[in-house]
């Protein structure tokens, strides 16, 4: 449903999307995990009356330089530099890995 609707806008979180049913949070969905790793473990079937809640975007970090896909990415509390490089689709061939 999120992909068909165009997903969250620039102010919405991609890391903490909630599915609410009967006033309870059923699952919290990390769209980065699905898009980058194909992880659909938090994907559930929607039912009539379900609400998809997209909270405001969380902490952001900019990745620039010799990476395949520079950009501004939303991070969570456990994000490591290696996670950021994976999200930015890795380093360019000419990247100097001795210093980041």
DSSP file (Angstrom, degrees, kcal/mol; ACC not computed):
  #  RESIDUE AA STRUCTURE BP1 BP2  ACC     N-H-->O    O-->H-N    N-H-->O    O-->H-N    TCO  KAPPA ALPHA  PHI   PSI    X-CA   Y-CA   Z-CA
    1    1 A X     >        0   0    0      0, 0.0     4,-2.0     0, 0.0     6,-0.3   0.000 360.0 360.0 360.0 -38.1    0.0    0.0    0.0
    2    2 A X  H  >> +     0   0    0      2,-0.2     5,-2.0     1,-0.2     4,-0.5   0.920 360.0  46.0 -65.4 -43.0    2.9    2.4    0.8
    3    3 A X  H >45S+     0   0    0      1,-0.2     3,-0.9     2,-0.2    -1,-0.2   0.910 112.9  49.8 -66.8 -41.0    4.6    1.9   -2.5
    4    4 A X  H 345S+     0   0    0      1,-0.2    -1,-0.2     2,-0.1    -2,-0.2   0.866 110.7  50.3 -65.2 -36.6    1.3    2.2   -4.5
    5    5 A X  H 3<5S-     0   0    0     -4,-2.0    -1,-0.2     1,-0.1    -2,-0.2   0.526 122.5-103.3 -81.1  -4.9    0.4    5.5   -2.7
    6    6 A X  T <<5 -     0   0    0     -3,-0.9    -3,-0.2    -4,-0.5    -2,-0.1   0.385  54.2-109.1  98.1  -3.7    3.9    7.0   -3.3
    7    7 A X      < -     0   0    0     -5,-2.0     7,-0.1    -6,-0.3    -4,-0.1  -0.056  61.3 -26.3  74.8-177.6    5.2    6.4    0.2
    8    8 A X        -     0   0    0      5,-0.1     2,-0.1     1,-0.1     6,-0.0  -0.278  66.1-120.5 -65.6 153.9    5.9    9.0    2.8
    9    9 A X    >   -     0   0    0      1,-0.1     3,-1.8     4,-0.0    -1,-0.1  -0.193  45.1 -78.8 -82.7-173.4    6.7   12.6    1.8
   10   10 A X  T 3  S+     0   0    0      1,-0.3    -1,-0.1    -2,-0.1    -2,-0.1   0.716 131.8  51.5 -62.8 -21.2   10.0   14.3    2.7
   11   11 A X  T 3  S+     0   0    0     45,-0.1    46,-2.3     2,-0.1     2,-0.3   0.492  94.8  90.2 -93.6  -3.4    8.8   15.0    6.3
   12   12 A X  B <  S-A   56   0A   0     -3,-1.8    44,-0.2    44,-0.3     2,-0.1  -0.698  79.4-110.7-100.1 147.6    7.7   11.4    7.0
   13   13 A X        -     0   0    0     42,-2.9    -5,-0.1    -2,-0.3    44,-0.1  -0.438  19.3-171.5 -71.7 141.4    9.8    8.6    8.5
   14   14 A X  S    S+     0   0    0     -2,-0.1    17,-2.5     2,-0.1    18,-0.7   0.462  86.3  54.9-101.2  -9.1   10.9    5.7    6.4
   15   15 A X  S    S+     0   0    0     15,-0.2    18,-0.1    16,-0.2    -1,-0.0   0.649 110.8  35.7-100.6 -18.1   12.2    3.9    9.5
   16   16 A X        +     0   0    0     39,-0.1    39,-0.5    14,-0.1     2,-0.3  -0.230  67.5 158.8-135.6  45.9    9.3    3.8   11.9
   17   17 A X  E     -B   29   0B   0     12,-2.1    12,-4.0    -3,-0.2     2,-0.4  -0.574  27.4-151.8 -75.4 129.6    6.1    3.3    9.9
   18   18 A X  E     -BC  28  53B   0     35,-2.8    35,-2.8    -2,-0.3     2,-0.6  -0.838  13.3-152.4-110.0 139.8    3.3    1.9   12.1
   19   19 A X  E     -BC  27  52B   0      8,-2.5     7,-3.4    -2,-0.4     8,-1.0  -0.955  20.6-165.3-105.7 120.7    0.3   -0.3   11.2
   20   20 A X  E     +BC  25  51B   0     31,-3.2    31,-2.5    -2,-0.6     2,-0.4  -0.891  10.5 179.9-111.6 136.7   -2.5    0.3   13.7
   21   21 A X  E >  S-B   24   0B   0      3,-3.0     3,-1.8    -2,-0.4    29,-0.1  -0.986  72.2 -12.7-137.5 123.9   -5.5   -1.9   14.1
   22   22 A X  T 3  S-     0   0    0     -2,-0.4     3,-0.1     1,-0.3    -1,-0.1   0.870 130.0 -52.2  53.8  39.8   -8.3   -1.3   16.6
   23   23 A X  T 3  S+     0   0    0      1,-0.2     2,-0.3    28,-0.0    -1,-0.3   0.461 118.8 105.3  80.5   0.6   -6.3    1.4   18.3
   24   24 A X  E <  S-B   21   0B   0     -3,-1.8    -3,-3.0     0, 0.0     2,-0.6  -0.881  75.1-116.8-114.3 147.0   -3.2   -0.9   18.8
   25   25 A X  E     -B   20   0B   0     -2,-0.3    -5,-0.3    -5,-0.2     3,-0.1  -0.730  29.2-177.7 -79.4 118.9    0.1   -0.9   16.9
   26   26 A X  E     -     0   0B   0     -7,-3.4     2,-0.3    -2,-0.6    -1,-0.2   0.875  63.8 -10.3 -84.8 -43.0    0.3   -4.2   15.1
   27   27 A X  E     -B   19   0B   0     -8,-1.0    -8,-2.5    17,-0.0     2,-0.5  -0.989  53.7-135.1-154.6 155.8    3.8   -3.8   13.6
   28   28 A X  E     -B   18   0B   0     -2,-0.3     2,-0.4   -10,-0.2   -10,-0.2  -0.985  29.3-153.6-115.4 125.9    6.5   -1.2   13.0
   29   29 A X  E     -B   17   0B   0    -12,-4.0   -12,-2.1    -2,-0.5     2,-0.7  -0.848  12.0-155.5-110.2 131.6    7.9   -1.3    9.5
   30   30 A X     >  -     0   0    0     -2,-0.4     4,-1.3   -14,-0.2     3,-0.4  -0.895   5.8-169.0-104.3 103.5   11.3   -0.2    8.4
   31   31 A X  H  > S+     0   0    0    -17,-2.5     4,-2.9    -2,-0.7     5,-0.3   0.815  84.8  62.1 -65.4 -29.9   11.0    0.7    4.7
   32   32 A X  H  >>S+     0   0    0    -18,-0.7     4,-3.1     1,-0.2     5,-0.5   0.924 101.6  52.5 -58.8 -43.7   14.8    0.9    4.3
   33   33 A X  H  >5S+     0   0    0     -3,-0.4     6,-2.0     1,-0.2     4,-1.6   0.889 113.1  44.1 -60.7 -39.3   15.1   -2.8    5.3
   34   34 A X  H  X5S+     0   0    0     -4,-1.3     4,-1.2     4,-0.3    -2,-0.2   0.940 118.6  41.3 -71.3 -46.2   12.6   -3.7    2.6
   35   35 A X  H  <5S+     0   0    0     -4,-2.9    -2,-0.2     1,-0.2    -3,-0.2   0.882 125.5  33.1 -71.0 -38.2   14.0   -1.5   -0.2
   36   36 A X  H  <5S+     0   0    0     -4,-3.1    -3,-0.2    -5,-0.3    -2,-0.2   0.838 136.2  18.5 -88.9 -34.5   17.7   -2.2    0.5
   37   37 A X  H  <<S-     0   0    0     -4,-1.6    -3,-0.2    -5,-0.5    -2,-0.2   0.468  94.4-119.0-118.2  -5.2   17.6   -5.8    1.7
   38   38 A X     <  +     0   0    0     -4,-1.2     2,-0.8    -5,-0.4    -4,-0.3   0.706  54.6 161.9  71.5  18.6   14.3   -7.2    0.6
   39   39 A X        +     0   0    0     -6,-2.0    -1,-0.2     1,-0.1     3,-0.2  -0.633  12.1 163.7 -78.2 108.2   13.3   -7.8    4.2
   40   40 A X    >   +     0   0    0     -2,-0.8     3,-1.6     1,-0.1    -1,-0.1   0.049  35.6 118.7-109.0  23.2    9.6   -8.2    4.3
   41   41 A X  T 3  S+     0   0    0      1,-0.3    -1,-0.1     3,-0.0    -2,-0.0   0.766  79.1  45.2 -64.7 -25.3    9.5   -9.8    7.8
   42   42 A X  T 3  S+     0   0    0     -3,-0.2     2,-0.4   -12,-0.1    -1,-0.3   0.365  86.9 115.2 -97.5   4.5    7.3   -6.9    9.2
   43   43 A X    <   +     0   0    0     -3,-1.6     2,-0.3   -14,-0.0    -3,-0.1  -0.608  42.8 176.5 -76.5 128.5    5.0   -6.9    6.2
   44   44 A X        -     0   0    0     -2,-0.4     2,-0.3   -17,-0.0    -2,-0.1  -0.913  35.9 -95.2-131.2 159.1    1.4   -7.9    7.1
   45   45 A X        -     0   0    0     -2,-0.3     2,-0.1     1,-0.1     0, 0.0  -0.565  42.2-124.7 -74.5 130.9   -1.9   -8.1    5.2
   46   46 A X        -     0   0    0     -2,-0.3     2,-0.3     4,-0.0    -1,-0.1  -0.466  25.1-160.5 -75.1 148.2   -4.0   -5.0    5.6
   47   47 A X    >   -     0   0    0     -2,-0.1     3,-2.3     1,-0.0    -1,-0.0  -0.877  35.6 -77.3-124.7 159.7   -7.5   -5.3    6.9
   48   48 A X  T 3  S+     0   0    0     -2,-0.3     3,-0.1     1,-0.3    -1,-0.0  -0.316 119.5  22.3 -54.6 130.7  -10.5   -3.0    6.6
   49   49 A X  T 3  S+     0   0    0      1,-0.3    -1,-0.3   -28,-0.1   -27,-0.3   0.329  87.5 141.9  92.1  -7.3  -10.2   -0.2    9.1
   50   50 A X    <   -     0   0    0     -3,-2.3     2,-0.4   -29,-0.1    -1,-0.3  -0.322  38.6-148.6 -65.2 151.2   -6.4   -0.4    9.4
   51   51 A X  E     -C   20   0B   0    -31,-2.5   -31,-3.2    -3,-0.1     2,-0.7  -0.989   5.0-151.4-123.9 129.2   -4.4    2.8    9.7
   52   52 A X  E     -C   19   0B   0     -2,-0.4     2,-0.5   -33,-0.2   -33,-0.2  -0.904  19.1-163.8 -98.5 114.2   -0.9    3.3    8.4
   53   53 A X  E     -C   18   0B   0    -35,-2.8   -35,-2.8    -2,-0.7     2,-0.6  -0.874   8.7-168.5-104.1 124.9    0.7    6.0   10.5
   54   54 A X        -     0   0    0     -2,-0.5   -37,-0.1   -37,-0.2     3,-0.1  -0.922  13.6-155.5-113.3 105.7    3.8    7.7    9.3
   55   55 A X        -     0   0    0     -2,-0.6   -42,-2.9   -39,-0.5   -39,-0.1  -0.193  36.7 -73.0 -72.5 170.3    5.5    9.7   12.1
   56   56 A X  B     -A   12   0A   0    -44,-0.2   -44,-0.3     1,-0.1    -1,-0.2  -0.270  64.8 -85.6 -60.4 151.4    7.8   12.7   11.4
   57   57 A X        -     0   0    0    -46,-2.3   -44,-0.1   -44,-0.1    -1,-0.1  -0.237  46.5-142.9 -58.0 145.1   11.2   11.8   10.1
   58   58 A X        -     0   0    0      1,-0.3    -1,-0.1    -3,-0.1    18,-0.1   0.113  51.4 -24.1 -90.6-153.2   13.8   11.0   12.7
   59   59 A X        -     0   0    0     16,-0.3    16,-2.7    15,-0.1     2,-0.3  -0.308  65.8-156.2 -61.0 137.6   17.5   11.9   12.8
   60   60 A X  E     -D   74   0C   0     14,-0.2     2,-0.4    -3,-0.1    14,-0.2  -0.847  11.2-169.5-117.8 152.7   19.1   12.5    9.4
   61   61 A X  E     -D   73   0C   0     12,-2.4    12,-2.9    -2,-0.3     2,-0.4  -0.998  17.8-132.9-140.7 140.7   22.7   12.2    8.2
   62   62 A X  E     -D   72   0C   0     -2,-0.4     2,-0.5    10,-0.2    10,-0.2  -0.769  14.2-163.7 -93.6 136.1   24.2   13.3    4.9
   63   63 A X  E     +D   71   0C   0      8,-3.2     8,-2.0    -2,-0.4     2,-0.3  -0.982  23.7 155.1-119.3 120.9   26.5   11.0    3.0
   64   64 A X        +     0   0    0     -2,-0.5     2,-0.3     6,-0.2     5,-0.0  -0.843  28.4  48.3-137.8 171.8   28.6   12.7    0.3
   65   65 A X  S    S+     0   0    0     -2,-0.3     2,-2.0     2,-0.1     5,-0.2  -0.753 105.8   5.2 100.3-143.3   31.9   12.1   -1.5
   66   66 A X  S    S+     0   0    0     -2,-0.3    26,-2.4    30,-0.1     2,-0.3  -0.332  94.1 116.9 -83.7  57.5   33.0    8.9   -3.2
   67   67 A X  B    S-E   91   0D   0     -2,-2.0     3,-0.5    24,-0.3    24,-0.3  -0.859  70.6-121.9-118.7 158.8   29.8    6.8   -2.8
   68   68 A X  S    S+     0   0    0     22,-2.9     2,-0.3    20,-0.4    21,-0.2   0.865 104.4  23.4 -67.1 -37.0   27.5    5.4   -5.4
   69   69 A X  S    S-     0   0    0     19,-2.2    -1,-0.3    21,-0.4    21,-0.1  -0.690  76.0-166.0-135.7  81.3   24.4    7.2   -4.1
   70   70 A X        +     0   0    0     -3,-0.5     2,-0.3    -2,-0.3    -6,-0.2  -0.314  34.0 116.9 -62.3 150.3   25.1   10.4   -2.1
   71   71 A X  E     -D   63   0C   0     -8,-2.0    -8,-3.2     2,-0.0     2,-0.5  -0.990  65.8 -72.9 174.5-175.5   22.1   11.6   -0.2
   72   72 A X  E     -D   62   0C   0     -2,-0.3     2,-0.4   -10,-0.2   -10,-0.2  -0.947  49.6-171.1-108.4 123.7   20.4   12.4    3.1
   73   73 A X  E     -D   61   0C   0    -12,-2.9   -12,-2.4    -2,-0.5     2,-0.4  -0.897  23.9-122.6-121.9 144.2   19.4    9.3    5.0
   74   74 A X  E     -D   60   0C   0     -2,-0.4     2,-0.3   -14,-0.2   -14,-0.2  -0.681  34.0-162.0 -81.3 135.4   17.3    8.7    8.1
   75   75 A X        -     0   0    0    -16,-2.7   -16,-0.3    -2,-0.4     2,-0.2  -0.777   9.1-147.1-115.8 160.8   19.2    6.8   10.7
   76   76 A X    >   -     0   0    0     -2,-0.3     3,-1.7   -18,-0.1     0, 0.0  -0.656  42.3 -87.4-114.9 179.7   18.1    4.8   13.8
   77   77 A X  T 3  S+     0   0    0      1,-0.3    -2,-0.0    -2,-0.2     0, 0.0   0.701 124.2  47.5 -63.1 -21.3   20.0    4.4   17.1
   78   78 A X  T 3  S+     0   0    0      2,-0.0    -1,-0.3     0, 0.0     2,-0.2   0.223  76.9 134.8-106.6  14.9   22.0    1.5   15.9
   79   79 A X    <   -     0   0    0     -3,-1.7     2,-0.2     4,-0.1    -4,-0.1  -0.477  34.5-166.7 -70.4 128.8   23.2    2.8   12.6
   80   80 A X     >  -     0   0    0     -2,-0.2     4,-1.9     1,-0.1     3,-0.3  -0.667  36.3-105.6-107.5 166.2   26.9    2.2   11.9
   81   81 A X  H  > S+     0   0    0      1,-0.2     4,-2.4    -2,-0.2     5,-0.2   0.892 122.7  55.8 -58.5 -40.0   29.2    3.7    9.2
   82   82 A X  H  > S+     0   0    0      1,-0.2     4,-1.9     2,-0.2    -1,-0.2   0.867 105.3  52.4 -62.0 -35.2   29.1    0.3    7.4
   83   83 A X  H  > S+     0   0    0     -3,-0.3     4,-2.5     2,-0.2    -1,-0.2   0.910 109.1  49.8 -64.7 -42.0   25.2    0.6    7.4
   84   84 A X  H  X S+     0   0    0     -4,-1.9     4,-2.3     2,-0.2    -2,-0.2   0.908 109.8  50.0 -63.3 -42.7   25.4    4.1    5.9
   85   85 A X  H  <>S+     0   0    0     -4,-2.4     5,-3.3     2,-0.2    -1,-0.2   0.885 111.2  49.9 -64.3 -37.6   27.8    2.9    3.1
   86   86 A X  H ><5S+     0   0    0     -4,-1.9     3,-1.6     3,-0.2    -2,-0.2   0.924 110.9  49.1 -64.2 -44.2   25.5    0.0    2.3
   87   87 A X  H 3<5S+     0   0    0     -4,-2.5    -2,-0.2     1,-0.3    -1,-0.2   0.857 107.9  54.0 -64.0 -35.3   22.5    2.4    2.2
   88   88 A X  T 3<5S-     0   0    0     -4,-2.3   -19,-2.2    -5,-0.2   -20,-0.4   0.221 122.4-109.9 -83.9  15.3   24.5    4.7   -0.1
   89   89 A X  T < 5 -     0   0    0     -3,-1.6    -3,-0.2   -21,-0.2    -2,-0.1   0.707  63.4 -74.9  64.3  26.3   25.1    1.7   -2.4
   90   90 A X      < -     0   0    0     -5,-3.3   -22,-2.9    -6,-0.2   -21,-0.4  -0.106  67.8 -46.0  88.3 178.1   28.8    1.4   -1.5
   91   91 A X  B     -E   67   0D   0    -24,-0.3   -24,-0.3   -23,-0.1     2,-0.1  -0.504  53.4-110.4 -86.5 153.2   32.0    3.3   -2.4
   92   92 A X    >   -     0   0    0    -26,-2.4     3,-1.7    -2,-0.2    -1,-0.1  -0.373  36.6-104.9 -72.2 161.8   33.1    4.4   -5.9
   93   93 A X  T 3  S+     0   0    0      1,-0.3    -1,-0.1    -2,-0.1    -2,-0.1   0.821 119.9  51.2 -60.3 -32.3   36.0    2.6   -7.4
   94   94 A X  T 3  S+     0   0    0      2,-0.1    -1,-0.3     0, 0.0     2,-0.1   0.330  80.8 129.1 -89.8   9.2   38.3    5.6   -6.7
   95   95 A X    <   -     0   0    0     -3,-1.7     2,-0.7   -29,-0.2    -4,-0.1  -0.402  57.6-133.7 -69.8 137.5   37.4    6.0   -3.1
   96   96 A X    >   -     0   0    0      1,-0.1     3,-0.7     3,-0.1   -30,-0.1  -0.830  18.8-171.0 -89.1 114.5   40.2    6.2   -0.6
   97   97 A X  T 3   +     0   0    0     -2,-0.7    -1,-0.1     1,-0.2     3,-0.1   0.451  67.7  85.6 -90.1   0.6   39.3    3.8    2.2
   98   98 A X  T 3  S+     0   0    0      1,-0.2     2,-0.3     2,-0.0    -1,-0.2   0.662 100.8  24.5 -74.2 -15.3   42.1    4.8    4.6
   99   99 A X    <         0   0    0     -3,-0.7    -1,-0.2     1,-0.1    -3,-0.1  -0.966 360.0 360.0-153.5 132.7   40.0    7.7    5.9
  100  100 A X              0   0    0     -2,-0.3    -1,-0.1    -3,-0.1    -3,-0.0   0.342 360.0 360.0-124.1 360.0   36.3    8.3    6.1
